Amino acid sequence: MMIPQSIWDFVFIIFCIVILIQVCYYAFLFSRLALYKPRTKNVTVEHPVSIVICARDEADNIVRNLPGVLLQQYKTTHEIIVVNDNSVDESKYILDEFRKSFKNLNHIELTQEAKLIVGKKFPLSMGIKSAKYETLLLTDADCVPASEFWMQKIQEAYDDTTEIVLGYGAYHKKPGLLNKLIRFETFHTALQYFSYALAGMPYMGVGRNLSYKRDVFLRNKGFSSINQIPSGDDDLFINQVANKRNTAIVIDPEAHTLSEPKRTWKDWSKQKFRHYTTSKYYKPKHKFWLGLYSFTSFMLYPLLAVSIIFFNWWLPLAVYGVRFIIQAIIYYSTMKKLNEKDLWPLFLFFDIWMFFYYIFFVPAIWKKPQKNWD
């Protein structure tokens, strides 16, 4: 049975609509990050800062990464709080040794699991409540600041109205395809949450590099509304408390943190499944706009393939070319800003890869979260 040409005409029209939606996202939303220039401040005031790090059986990472936090160039008073959450390795003794040389290092030993509170929200809450200073800077034990000016650069983003500062948590550059895919996915996520924040609609941050005022945490009763969810101490909390007036971003490469990427597909998949189980709890408006972008990204290449085969092949390619050029320009600028420019030559491959990425990870949205954190 022959399929009427009108069907393929309709498919091409749908393809054009998908391209139009995608072009709008890139031209009017993601371009905000591509064109972003930090405001120049005539006067910079350094405030006391409390850095909070949660760790569970992270002895090796503490030895490797904590010195990068302890040796920050910051003239104003600051403290580093490490919450050692029920570790059974030698973390306690390593922290005791560091404490002998760095008097501004404090560590909290937790020896019992919190009932009815899963994930790292309880240890993080303990660290925040014990903090001496109003400005909090959060990172993980497996992260190291990209420079000795990390604390200074993040703190400079605060002004009279700012209560939340979103930073970039990058991954170390390693050989291999998996490393590039992990870094592209991290960049792609950052492209979205930075752009949404610049558009006045912040929806998440990453706990590897995140700062907010202690008063924001206390005023919103901490993580009390999301204690039953293992993840979300970063993205769900920011989703609840951030708004267009109180949120700023810092993308300076010296303000990045760097983490060791997962080494196997299995470990990375497990990590991503855990993260995606929290997105179902975002505010409806965020779920809609994020979902529309993901859905049109997913549908783009199947519609392109069908249109090329059953329609005038050159016309779908011409329409796709508009999106390709705009995407290439936006990616080049934003990858350069986030120190991921080496990924740009492969951006078309990554864009096609995202089709399979959505197939694999979208089901995580409906899965029940695991009751653990790492």
N, C-alpha and C positions, 0 to 999 in steps of 0.2 A: 504493500500500500504506500503510495507516494504521499509524503508530508507536504501540505500546501506551502507555497512560498511565503504566504502571509505569516506563517508561524515563525519562519526564520527572520522575517522583517521585524516581528515583535521581539524576538530574542535580541536583535541588534539594537532596538530601541531601549530595552532594559539595560543592555551593555552600556549604551551612551549615558543613561541615567546614573549607573554605577560609577562611570568615569567622572561625571559631573560632581557627584557627591565627594569622591576622592579628591578631585581638584580643589574643591572648596575647603576640605580639611587641610590640605597642604598649603594652599594660597592664603587662607584667612586665619588658620590656627597655628600650624607648625611653623609658618613663616615668622611668627612672633619670637620664637627662639632663634631662628636663623638671623634675624635682624637685631637681636637683643644686645644692648650695650649697657653695662652697669652704670648707675648714676655716680657721678664724681662728687665726693663729699669734701667740702672745704675744711670741715673740722671733724675729726674722728675721735670718739671717746671709747676707751677700752674699759669694759666692765668685768668684774670678777666672774669667772666661769667654773662650773662644775662639770667635769667629763664623767659620764657614767658608762661602764662596760659590764655586761653580764657574761659569765663564763661557766661552762660545765665541762669538766674533763678537758680543759684547753691548755694543759701545761706547755706543750710544744709551741702553740700559737702565742702564749703569753711571753715566752722567752724570745720568740722571733719578732713580735709586733709591739709589745708594750713599750720598749725603749723609744720607738718613734713617737709615742704619745707623751712620754715623760720628758723628752728633750725638745718640746715645742718652744719656739721663741715667742714668749709672751711675757711682757714686763709686769702686767697687772696680776694681782692675786688670783690663783686658780688651784683647783684640786682635781685629783684623779681618783675616782671611786670604782673599784672592781668588786662586783658582787659574785662571790664564788659559790655557785648554786649546787650544793650536794655533790661536789666532785669527789671521786675516789682515787684520783691520780695525785701527783705531787704538787698540784697547783698552790696549795696553801703555803708550802715551804718555799716555793719560788717567790711568791708574793712577799713573804716575810723577808727574804733576802733583798728584794728590791726596796722594801720599806726602809732598810738600813741606810740606803744611799739617797732616797727621795722621800723627804719628810711630808711632801704634799700628796703622797700616795696613801689612800686608806682602802682597806678591803674588808668586806663584810662576809662573814662565813655563815652560810645557811646549811643547816644539818637536818632539816625536816622538810618534806614536801608539803606544799600548801594544799589543803583540801578544797575541792570544787573549783580550783583555779588552775587551768592547764596552760602549757607553754611557758614563756619566760616573763609573763606579765607580773607575777608576784616578785621575783628577784629584781626586776626593773623598777617596780614600785618601791621596793625597799631602798634601792639605791637613790631614787629621786627624792624620797621623803627624808633621807639622811643628808642630802646635799645642803651645803652651807649657803650656796649662792643662787641667785634668781635665774641666771642664764644657764641652761643645761645644754650640753653637747653630747650626743649619743653616738656610739659606734659599737662594733662587735669585736670579740677577742681575735677573730681571724682576719681583722682589717688592720692596715697600717696607713697612717697619713701619707699622702703623696709628697709632702714637703714639711719642713719645720715651721711653716707659716699657716698651716691648716686652721689652727684655732683662731688665729688673728683674722684670716680671711672670712671665716664663717661669722665671727662676731661683728665684723664691720658692716654686715648687711642689716643690722638692727638700727631702727630709728624709733621715734616716739610712738608710732602706731604698730610696729612690727612685733609679733609675738612668736612667729614660726619662721624658720629658715630651712629650706630644702637644699640639700647638697647632692652631689653625684657620687655614688658608690660603684667605682669601676672594678674591673678584674685585671689581674696581671696578664700581659701579653705572652702567650706561649705558642710553640709550634702546634700545628694540627688543625683539622677542620672543626672539631668540637669546641676548641677554644674560641675560634672565630664566631661560631654560631651562638655561643654563650654571650660573648661580648656584643654581638649585634642585637640579640634579644634584650640585653641590658640597656644598650643605647636606645633601642626602639621604645622601650618602656619609659626611659627618661625623656625622650623627645615628647612623649605625650604628657607626662605629669608636669614637666617644666612649662610646656606650652599652655596647658590648661591653667596653671597658676598665673602665667603672664596675662591670660585672657580673663582673669578674675574669677576662675572657677577651680581652685585647687582641690584635688581629690585624693592625693596620697603622697607619701614620702617613703624613703627607705631607711631602715634602722641602722644601716651601715654608715650613714652620714646624715644626721638629722639633728636639728637644734630647735628648742622651744623654751618658753619661759616656764618656770616652775609654777607660777600662778595659774597658767593655762591648765596644767595638769591637775592642780588642787581644785580649781574652780569647777572643773568638769568631772570631779569625783574620780579622777584617775581612769583606770580601765574597767570600772565597775559594770558598765553596760556591755562589755565584750569579754568578760572574764571566762566565759564558757567556750570561747573560740581559741584554739591553740596559737594560730598566727594572728596578725592584726594589731600588734602593739605599735606598729609604725603606720601602715596604710589605713587601717580602720580608724585608729585614733585621729589621724590627720583628717580623714574623711569627715569626721564628726565635728572637729573644732576649727578647721581652717576656713577662711573666707577671703574675699578679694581685698579686704583692708588690712588683714593681719599677717599676710604671708608674703615672704620674699624668697628669691632663689640666689644661689651662688654657683657659678659654673667655672670659675677660675681653676685651671689645672692644678694650681698649688693648693686648692681647697678640696681636691678629690681625696677619697680613700681608695685603697687597693686591697683586693681580696684574692685568695687563691681560688681559681675556678675548679669546679668538679672535674674529676679526671676520667670518669666513665659516663656513658649515656644513661646507665641505670641510676646513678647517683643524681645526675642532673634532672632526670625525669621525676624522681622522687621529690626533689626540691621544688620544681615547678608545680607539681600537682598540689603540694602543700600550700604554696602561695596562692594558687588560683581558687582554692576552696574559700578564700575570704572575699573574693570579688562579688559574690552574691549578696553581701551585706552592705555594699555601697549604697549611697543615696540614689533614688530612682533616676534623677536627671543625669547623674554620672553614668549609671548603667546604660541608659538610653544612648548617650552620645558615644560612649566607648563601644557599645554593642553595634551601633550603626557603622562605625569605622571598621570594626573587625569583620562584620558581615559583608560589607562591600569589598573589603580586601580579599576575603575568602572567595567571593563570587566572581571576582574580576577575571582571573585566568581561565576558568571553565567557559565563561561567556565569550571571552576573546577567542578561544580555540574554536568554539562552535560557530562564531560569526565569521571567522576566517575560512572555515571549511564550506559553510553553506550560504555565505553572503558574498558580496564583492570583497575579496580578501584585502585589497588595498585600503578600503575605507575604514574597517575596524583598526587596522594598523595605524592609520593616520590619527584616528581618535585616541588610540592608546598612546601615541607619540606625544600628545599634549601633556598627558599625565606623567609620562616618562621624563620629559624635559624639566617640568616643574619639580618633580620628585628628586631628580639628579641634583638640581641647584640647591634645594632645601637640605638634602642629605650632605652635600659637600660642605656647606656652611656649618651645619650643626655638628657633624662629625669632627670638623676642624676645631670647633669651640670646645668639644668634650674630649679632645685628644684621642679620637678614634679614626683619624683620617685614613689609616692604612686599610680600613674596611671598605672605603668608598669604591674602589675598582670592582668590587664584588657585589655591589648593592643590588643589581638585577637578580643575581643568583639568590641572595638573601630574601628578596621580595617574593620570588617564586617559592622559596622554601617555606615562607610563612603560611602558604596554603596548606602544606602538610603539617605544619606546627599547630594550626588551628584544629585540624582533624584530631590530632593526638591529645592536645591539652584541654580543649573546650569541655569535654566530659567531666573534667575535674570540678567544674562549677557546681555540678549536682552531687558530687561525692561528699560523704561525711568527713569532716576534718579529722586528721590523726591527732592523738593526744600526746604530742611530744614536740620538742624544739631542738634545733641545733644551730 
